[in-house]
Amino acid sequence: MFADYTLGRVVAEAMGHHHGANGQATTLAFVVMPDHFHWLVTLGEGMTLARLMASVKGYTSREILRLASERFTAPLWQDGYHDHALRREEDVREVARYVVANPLRAGVVQRLADYPLWGCQWPEDFAEMCL
């Protein structure tokens, strides 16, 4: 579904909305893959991961069905999600690199610069992936 750039942008914009919405979340890195997304996020005060994911999935479902109802039917998302809480010893920038490099590992592109649906707080860390 997200191989369609317009639909992938819906997901990226939903993450961006929550990034800026009253401190609900801070996006550290993300990538929207053709059939799922990865999001390295810090939750804001009072926000839970369950609420954040329900909001993103709800918004993106409504918007994608509005844009492409002839191709998709509800439900668009599987129940649940996979989460991984970072441990203190984990380097958040290394985890961000791992998240953003998903299109390279999956063979979707040869260079990260050729993949439009990613973002990171530390874009300078990705220069060599873009060459």
C-alpha positions as a Python dict, from the first residue, in 0.01 Angstrom:
ca = {
    (1, 'M'): (0, 0, 0),
    (2, 'F'): (272, 250, 94),
    (3, 'A'): (464, 187, -226),
    (4, 'D'): (220, 456, -343),
    (5, 'Y'): (408, 770, -236),
    (6, 'T'): (89, 968, -168),
    (7, 'L'): (-39, 705, 75),
    (8, 'G'): (302, 673, 238),
    (9, 'R'): (302, 1050, 294),
    (10, 'V'): (-27, 1013, 482),
    (11, 'V'): (153, 798, 739),
    (12, 'A'): (456, 1029, 755),
    (13, 'E'): (232, 1332, 800),
    (14, 'A'): (38, 1158, 1079),
    (15, 'M'): (365, 1098, 1262),
    (16, 'G'): (461, 1461, 1200),
    (17, 'H'): (130, 1583, 1338),
    (18, 'H'): (182, 1398, 1663),
    (19, 'H'): (540, 1523, 1678),
    (20, 'G'): (414, 1879, 1691),
    (21, 'A'): (79, 1834, 1867),
    (22, 'N'): (106, 1962, 2223),
    (23, 'G'): (414, 1756, 2299),
    (24, 'Q'): (236, 1424, 2242),
    (25, 'A'): (548, 1267, 2093),
    (26, 'T'): (894, 1349, 1963),
    (27, 'T'): (994, 1170, 1645),
    (28, 'L'): (1359, 1066, 1649),
    (29, 'A'): (1351, 860, 1328),
    (30, 'F'): (1099, 697, 1098),
    (31, 'V'): (1067, 510, 772),
    (32, 'V'): (749, 416, 588),
    (33, 'M'): (807, 87, 409),
    (34, 'P'): (581, -50, 130),
    (35, 'D'): (368, -248, 380),
    (36, 'H'): (451, -117, 731),
    (37, 'F'): (635, 158, 913),
    (38, 'H'): (903, 195, 1178),
    (39, 'W'): (890, 486, 1420),
    (40, 'L'): (1147, 570, 1685),
    (41, 'V'): (957, 802, 1913),
    (42, 'T'): (974, 950, 2261),
    (43, 'L'): (633, 977, 2426),
    (44, 'G'): (524, 1308, 2572),
    (45, 'E'): (393, 1360, 2923),
    (46, 'G'): (72, 1165, 2972),
    (47, 'M'): (85, 998, 2628),
    (48, 'T'): (83, 620, 2604),
    (49, 'L'): (207, 417, 2311),
    (50, 'A'): (-136, 254, 2281),
    (51, 'R'): (-310, 594, 2249),
    (52, 'L'): (-50, 722, 2005),
    (53, 'M'): (-76, 417, 1781),
    (54, 'A'): (-457, 418, 1793),
    (55, 'S'): (-456, 780, 1686),
    (56, 'V'): (-209, 729, 1400),
    (57, 'K'): (-383, 415, 1276),
    (58, 'G'): (-726, 576, 1299),
    (59, 'Y'): (-627, 891, 1114),
    (60, 'T'): (-431, 710, 844),
    (61, 'S'): (-712, 459, 787),
    (62, 'R'): (-969, 733, 736),
    (63, 'E'): (-741, 935, 508),
    (64, 'I'): (-622, 640, 297),
    (65, 'L'): (-977, 517, 249),
    (66, 'R'): (-1079, 870, 151),
    (67, 'L'): (-799, 889, -106),
    (68, 'A'): (-808, 533, -238),
    (69, 'S'): (-1131, 358, -137),
    (70, 'E'): (-1145, 193, -479),
    (71, 'R'): (-826, -1, -394),
    (72, 'F'): (-863, -70, -21),
    (73, 'T'): (-1122, -171, 232),
    (74, 'A'): (-1122, -140, 608),
    (75, 'P'): (-955, -250, 821),
    (76, 'L'): (-621, -138, 680),
    (77, 'W'): (-412, -214, 987),
    (78, 'Q'): (-360, -537, 1176),
    (79, 'D'): (-453, -534, 1542),
    (80, 'G'): (-167, -444, 1770),
    (81, 'Y'): (188, -346, 1688),
    (82, 'H'): (539, -452, 1779),
    (83, 'D'): (718, -230, 2025),
    (84, 'H'): (1068, -223, 2164),
    (85, 'A'): (1165, 1, 2453),
    (86, 'L'): (1526, 115, 2435),
    (87, 'R'): (1749, 16, 2718),
    (88, 'R'): (1984, 270, 2872),
    (89, 'E'): (2285, 98, 2715),
    (90, 'E'): (2139, 119, 2363),
    (91, 'D'): (2267, 407, 2151),
    (92, 'V'): (1961, 592, 2025),
    (93, 'R'): (2147, 720, 1719),
    (94, 'E'): (2248, 365, 1624),
    (95, 'V'): (1886, 254, 1661),
    (96, 'A'): (1783, 548, 1442),
    (97, 'R'): (2037, 438, 1178),
    (98, 'Y'): (1893, 86, 1191),
    (99, 'V'): (1536, 218, 1149),
    (100, 'V'): (1619, 445, 858),
    (101, 'A'): (1830, 181, 680),
    (102, 'N'): (1532, -56, 642),
    (103, 'P'): (1476, 24, 270),
    (104, 'L'): (1843, -55, 201),
    (105, 'R'): (1836, -387, 389),
    (106, 'A'): (1509, -483, 219),
    (107, 'G'): (1657, -408, -124),
    (108, 'V'): (1391, -149, -202),
    (109, 'V'): (1663, 102, -301),
    (110, 'Q'): (2041, 106, -335),
    (111, 'R'): (2083, 452, -182),
    (112, 'L'): (1880, 610, 95),
    (113, 'A'): (1864, 930, -112),
    (114, 'D'): (1642, 739, -356),
    (115, 'Y'): (1383, 664, -87),
    (116, 'P'): (1158, 959, 3),
    (117, 'L'): (969, 828, 308),
    (118, 'W'): (1214, 860, 595),
    (119, 'G'): (1330, 1120, 841),
    (120, 'C'): (1560, 1155, 1139),
    (121, 'Q'): (1668, 1405, 1403),
    (122, 'W'): (2029, 1351, 1292),
    (123, 'P'): (2029, 1360, 908),
    (124, 'E'): (2406, 1419, 902),
    (125, 'D'): (2448, 1059, 1023),
    (126, 'F'): (2308, 929, 693),
    (127, 'A'): (2527, 1100, 433),
    (128, 'E'): (2716, 781, 346),
    (129, 'M'): (2389, 590, 295),
    (130, 'C'): (2280, 851, 42),
    (131, 'L'): (2588, 827, -179),
}
